[in-house]
């Protein structure tokens, strides 16, 4: 698995990004240094990411703790498949997320995806393998590759926060669509993952009232 960038490498990538695209200067200036948002990878990492979706941070942490306890600390494809859907639901999962857990586990066991050697695939190939699993959308696949695999040139253009930050950076009236955001991000290659981190950091700072947008659409 590729190692995530260290702070020095992230700083260098940020400097490269503002040279590639001066529209990112406000985000760069207003966003402090940040670390790579690294999460556990493999089957457990993807299952955890699915569990976390569409619930609060606190709720996600509580549910995942129950999942780990219920599986006796063995969050493996084999253990999940051996656990009935209703039992998984008893840990706090919705029937949909419990089913997706089984689907991801089945994909690994059947060899449709190999989490142990996913780094051998290109970004495009890895995304294709991931989205072929029921319950795994493109945004999930891209963020998994970024946060759990440490990939450096992935951009989840379907993310609403990133789309809004792009709108601010470009001084645009309308938020770009996912397709437009992916196209907009091409100029940031090979640093698209750092660009995503930067725009998320900027978006969060603006929404928390820590920095103000000047001369940009509200």
C-alpha positions as a Markdown table, in Angstrom:
| # | Residue | x | y | z |
|---|---|---|---|---|
| 1 | Unk | 0.0 | 0.0 | 0.0 |
| 2 | Unk | 1.4 | 3.4 | -0.9 |
| 3 | Unk | 2.4 | 5.5 | 2.1 |
| 4 | Unk | 0.5 | 8.8 | 2.6 |
| 5 | Unk | 2.4 | 12.0 | 2.0 |
| 6 | Unk | 4.2 | 13.4 | 5.0 |
| 7 | Unk | 3.8 | 17.1 | 6.0 |
| 8 | Unk | 6.8 | 18.2 | 3.9 |
| 9 | Unk | 5.5 | 16.5 | 0.8 |
| 10 | Unk | 2.0 | 17.9 | 1.4 |
| 11 | Unk | 3.4 | 21.4 | 1.7 |
| 12 | Unk | 5.4 | 20.9 | -1.6 |
| 13 | Unk | 2.2 | 19.6 | -3.3 |
| 14 | Unk | 0.3 | 22.6 | -2.2 |
| 15 | Unk | 2.9 | 24.9 | -3.6 |
| 16 | Unk | 2.8 | 23.0 | -6.9 |
| 17 | Unk | -1.0 | 23.2 | -7.0 |
| 18 | Unk | -1.2 | 27.0 | -6.7 |
| 19 | Unk | 1.4 | 27.2 | -9.5 |
| 20 | Unk | -0.7 | 24.9 | -11.6 |
| 21 | Unk | -3.9 | 26.7 | -10.8 |
| 22 | Unk | -3.8 | 30.2 | -9.2 |
| 23 | Unk | -7.6 | 29.9 | -8.4 |
| 24 | Unk | -6.5 | 27.8 | -5.4 |
| 25 | Unk | -4.5 | 30.6 | -3.9 |
| 26 | Unk | -7.3 | 31.7 | -1.5 |
| 27 | Unk | -7.8 | 28.2 | -0.3 |
| 28 | Unk | -4.1 | 27.7 | 0.2 |
| 29 | Unk | -3.7 | 31.0 | 2.0 |
| 30 | Unk | -6.6 | 30.5 | 4.3 |
| 31 | Unk | -6.0 | 26.8 | 5.1 |
| 32 | Unk | -3.4 | 25.8 | 7.7 |
| 33 | Unk | -1.1 | 22.9 | 7.3 |
| 34 | Unk | -2.8 | 19.5 | 7.5 |
| 35 | Unk | -1.9 | 15.9 | 7.8 |
| 36 | Unk | -3.1 | 13.1 | 5.5 |
| 37 | Unk | -6.4 | 11.7 | 6.7 |
| 38 | Unk | -5.3 | 8.1 | 6.9 |
| 39 | Unk | -7.7 | 5.3 | 7.9 |
| 40 | Unk | -7.3 | 1.5 | 8.2 |
| 41 | Unk | -7.4 | -0.2 | 4.8 |
| 42 | Unk | -8.4 | -3.5 | 3.4 |
| 43 | Unk | -11.8 | -5.2 | 3.9 |
| 44 | Unk | -12.2 | -3.8 | 7.4 |
| 45 | Unk | -11.5 | -0.3 | 6.1 |
| 46 | Unk | -14.1 | -0.4 | 3.4 |
| 47 | Unk | -16.7 | -2.0 | 5.7 |
| 48 | Unk | -16.0 | 0.7 | 8.3 |
| 49 | Unk | -16.4 | 3.4 | 5.7 |
| 50 | Unk | -19.8 | 2.0 | 4.7 |
| 51 | Unk | -20.9 | 1.9 | 8.3 |
| 52 | Unk | -19.9 | 5.5 | 8.9 |
| 53 | Unk | -21.9 | 6.9 | 6.0 |
| 54 | Unk | -25.0 | 9.0 | 6.6 |
| 55 | Unk | -24.7 | 9.0 | 10.4 |
| 56 | Unk | -23.1 | 11.4 | 12.8 |
| 57 | Unk | -19.5 | 11.0 | 13.9 |
| 58 | Unk | -20.6 | 10.0 | 17.4 |
| 59 | Unk | -23.2 | 7.5 | 16.2 |
| 60 | Unk | -20.7 | 6.0 | 13.7 |
| 61 | Unk | -18.1 | 5.5 | 16.4 |
| 62 | Unk | -20.6 | 3.9 | 18.7 |
| 63 | Unk | -22.0 | 1.5 | 16.1 |
| 64 | Unk | -18.5 | 0.5 | 14.9 |
| 65 | Unk | -17.5 | -0.3 | 18.5 |
| 66 | Unk | -20.5 | -2.6 | 18.8 |
| 67 | Unk | -19.5 | -4.2 | 15.4 |
| 68 | Unk | -16.0 | -4.9 | 16.7 |
| 69 | Unk | -17.2 | -6.2 | 20.0 |
| 70 | Unk | -19.9 | -8.4 | 18.4 |
| 71 | Unk | -17.3 | -9.9 | 16.0 |
| 72 | Unk | -14.9 | -10.5 | 18.8 |
| 73 | Unk | -12.4 | -8.1 | 17.2 |
| 74 | Unk | -12.2 | -10.2 | 14.0 |
| 75 | Unk | -13.6 | -7.9 | 11.3 |
| 76 | Unk | -12.7 | -10.2 | 8.5 |
| 77 | Unk | -14.7 | -11.3 | 5.4 |
| 78 | Unk | -15.0 | -14.9 | 6.8 |
| 79 | Unk | -16.3 | -13.7 | 10.2 |
| 80 | Unk | -18.8 | -11.3 | 8.6 |
| 81 | Unk | -20.1 | -13.9 | 6.3 |
| 82 | Unk | -20.5 | -16.3 | 9.2 |
| 83 | Unk | -22.6 | -13.7 | 11.0 |
| 84 | Unk | -26.3 | -13.6 | 10.1 |
| 85 | Unk | -27.7 | -10.3 | 8.7 |
| 86 | Unk | -30.0 | -10.0 | 11.7 |
| 87 | Unk | -27.1 | -10.4 | 14.1 |
| 88 | Unk | -25.3 | -7.6 | 12.3 |
| 89 | Unk | -28.4 | -5.5 | 12.5 |
| 90 | Unk | -28.3 | -6.1 | 16.3 |
| 91 | Unk | -25.0 | -4.2 | 16.4 |
| 92 | Unk | -26.8 | -1.1 | 15.1 |
| 93 | Unk | -26.4 | -1.6 | 11.4 |
| 94 | Unk | -29.3 | -0.9 | 9.0 |
| 95 | Unk | -30.4 | -3.9 | 7.0 |
| 96 | Unk | -28.8 | -2.2 | 3.9 |
| 97 | Unk | -25.4 | -1.7 | 5.6 |
| 98 | Unk | -25.5 | -5.2 | 7.0 |
| 99 | Unk | -26.2 | -6.6 | 3.5 |
| 100 | Unk | -23.4 | -4.5 | 2.0 |
| 101 | Unk | -21.1 | -5.9 | 4.6 |
| 102 | Unk | -21.9 | -9.3 | 3.4 |
| 103 | Unk | -21.5 | -8.3 | -0.3 |
| 104 | Unk | -18.1 | -6.8 | 0.3 |
| 105 | Unk | -17.0 | -9.9 | 2.2 |
| 106 | Unk | -18.3 | -12.2 | -0.5 |
| 107 | Unk | -16.4 | -10.2 | -3.2 |
| 108 | Unk | -13.2 | -10.8 | -1.3 |
| 109 | Unk | -13.9 | -14.5 | -0.6 |
| 110 | Unk | -14.9 | -15.2 | -4.2 |
| 111 | Unk | -11.8 | -13.4 | -5.6 |
| 112 | Unk | -13.7 | -10.6 | -7.3 |
| 113 | Unk | -11.5 | -8.2 | -5.4 |
| 114 | Unk | -8.3 | -8.7 | -3.5 |
| 115 | Unk | -7.9 | -6.1 | -0.8 |
| 116 | Unk | -4.4 | -7.5 | 0.1 |
| 117 | Unk | -3.1 | -6.6 | -3.3 |
| 118 | Unk | -5.3 | -3.7 | -4.5 |
| 119 | Unk | -2.2 | -1.5 | -4.8 |
| 120 | Unk | -1.3 | -3.6 | -7.9 |
| 121 | Unk | -4.2 | -2.0 | -9.8 |
| 122 | Unk | -4.2 | 1.5 | -11.3 |
| 123 | Unk | -6.6 | 4.0 | -9.8 |
| 124 | Unk | -9.1 | 3.4 | -12.6 |
| 125 | Unk | -8.9 | -0.3 | -12.3 |
| 126 | Unk | -9.3 | -0.3 | -8.5 |
| 127 | Unk | -12.3 | 2.0 | -8.7 |
| 128 | Unk | -13.9 | -0.3 | -11.3 |
| 129 | Unk | -13.4 | -3.3 | -9.1 |
| 130 | Unk | -14.8 | -1.5 | -6.0 |
| 131 | Unk | -17.9 | -0.1 | -7.6 |
| 132 | Unk | -18.7 | -3.5 | -9.0 |
| 133 | Unk | -19.5 | -4.5 | -5.5 |
| 134 | Unk | -23.1 | -3.9 | -4.5 |
| 135 | Unk | -23.3 | -1.0 | -2.1 |
| 136 | Unk | -20.0 | 0.7 | -3.1 |
| 137 | Unk | -20.5 | 3.8 | -5.1 |
| 138 | Unk | -17.9 | 5.9 | -6.9 |
| 139 | Unk | -17.5 | 8.4 | -4.1 |
| 140 | Unk | -16.9 | 5.6 | -1.6 |
| 141 | Unk | -14.4 | 3.9 | -3.9 |
| 142 | Unk | -12.5 | 7.2 | -4.4 |
| 143 | Unk | -12.4 | 8.2 | -0.8 |
| 144 | Unk | -11.4 | 4.6 | 0.1 |
| 145 | Unk | -8.4 | 4.8 | -2.2 |
| 146 | Unk | -7.5 | 8.2 | -0.8 |
| 147 | Unk | -7.9 | 7.6 | 2.9 |
| 148 | Unk | -7.3 | 3.9 | 3.2 |
| 149 | Unk | -4.8 | 3.3 | 0.4 |
| 150 | Unk | -3.0 | 6.6 | 0.6 |
| 151 | Unk | -3.4 | 7.2 | -3.2 |
| 152 | Unk | -2.2 | 10.6 | -4.2 |
| 153 | Unk | -4.0 | 11.5 | -7.4 |
| 154 | Unk | -7.7 | 10.7 | -6.7 |
| 155 | Unk | -10.4 | 13.3 | -6.6 |
| 156 | Unk | -14.0 | 12.4 | -5.4 |
| 157 | Unk | -15.8 | 14.9 | -7.7 |
| 158 | Unk | -19.2 | 13.8 | -6.5 |
| 159 | Unk | -18.5 | 15.3 | -3.0 |
| 160 | Unk | -20.8 | 18.3 | -2.4 |
| 161 | Unk | -18.3 | 20.1 | -0.1 |
| 162 | Unk | -15.6 | 19.8 | -2.8 |
| 163 | Unk | -18.0 | 21.1 | -5.4 |
| 164 | Unk | -18.9 | 24.1 | -3.3 |
| 165 | Unk | -15.3 | 24.9 | -2.6 |
| 166 | Unk | -14.6 | 24.7 | -6.3 |
| 167 | Unk | -17.4 | 27.2 | -6.8 |
| 168 | Unk | -15.9 | 29.6 | -4.3 |
| 169 | Unk | -12.4 | 29.2 | -5.9 |
| 170 | Unk | -13.7 | 30.0 | -9.3 |
| 171 | Unk | -16.0 | 32.7 | -8.2 |
| 172 | Unk | -18.9 | 30.9 | -9.9 |
| 173 | Unk | -22.6 | 31.3 | -9.4 |
| 174 | Unk | -23.5 | 27.7 | -9.8 |
| 175 | Unk | -21.9 | 24.7 | -8.1 |
| 176 | Unk | -20.3 | 22.3 | -10.6 |
| 177 | Unk | -21.8 | 18.9 | -11.1 |
| 178 | Unk | -19.8 | 15.8 | -10.3 |
| 179 | Unk | -18.8 | 15.4 | -13.9 |
| 180 | Unk | -17.7 | 19.0 | -14.1 |
| 181 | Unk | -15.8 | 18.8 | -10.8 |
| 182 | Unk | -13.9 | 15.7 | -12.1 |
| 183 | Unk | -13.0 | 17.6 | -15.3 |
| 184 | Unk | -12.1 | 20.7 | -13.3 |
| 185 | Unk | -9.7 | 18.7 | -11.1 |
| 186 | Unk | -7.7 | 17.3 | -14.1 |
| 187 | Unk | -5.4 | 20.3 | -14.0 |
| 188 | Unk | -4.4 | 19.4 | -10.4 |
| 189 | Unk | -2.9 | 16.0 | -11.4 |
| 190 | Unk | -0.7 | 14.5 | -10.0 |
| 191 | Unk | -1.8 | 16.1 | -6.7 |
| 192 | Unk | -5.5 | 15.7 | -6.8 |
| 193 | Unk | -5.7 | 14.0 | -3.4 |
| 194 | Unk | -3.9 | 16.9 | -1.8 |
| 195 | Unk | -6.2 | 19.3 | -3.7 |
| 196 | Unk | -9.2 | 17.5 | -2.2 |
| 197 | Unk | -7.7 | 17.7 | 1.3 |
| 198 | Unk | -7.0 | 21.4 | 0.8 |
| 199 | Unk | -10.5 | 22.2 | -0.4 |
| 200 | Unk | -12.1 | 20.1 | 2.4 |
| 201 | Unk | -10.0 | 22.0 | 4.9 |
| 202 | Unk | -11.0 | 25.4 | 3.4 |
| 203 | Unk | -14.7 | 24.4 | 3.2 |
| 204 | Unk | -14.6 | 23.4 | 6.9 |
| 205 | Unk | -12.9 | 26.6 | 8.0 |
| 206 | Unk | -15.4 | 28.7 | 6.1 |
| 207 | Unk | -18.4 | 26.8 | 7.4 |
| 208 | Unk | -17.1 | 27.1 | 11.0 |
| 209 | Unk | -16.6 | 30.8 | 10.6 |
| 210 | Unk | -12.9 | 30.7 | 11.0 |
| 211 | Unk | -12.2 | 32.4 | 7.7 |
| 212 | Unk | -14.4 | 34.6 | 5.5 |
| 213 | Unk | -14.9 | 34.5 | 1.7 |
| 214 | Unk | -14.1 | 37.8 | 0.2 |
| 215 | Unk | -15.5 | 39.1 | -3.1 |
| 216 | Unk | -17.1 | 35.7 | -3.8 |
| 217 | Unk | -20.7 | 34.5 | -4.2 |
| 218 | Unk | -22.3 | 33.7 | -0.9 |
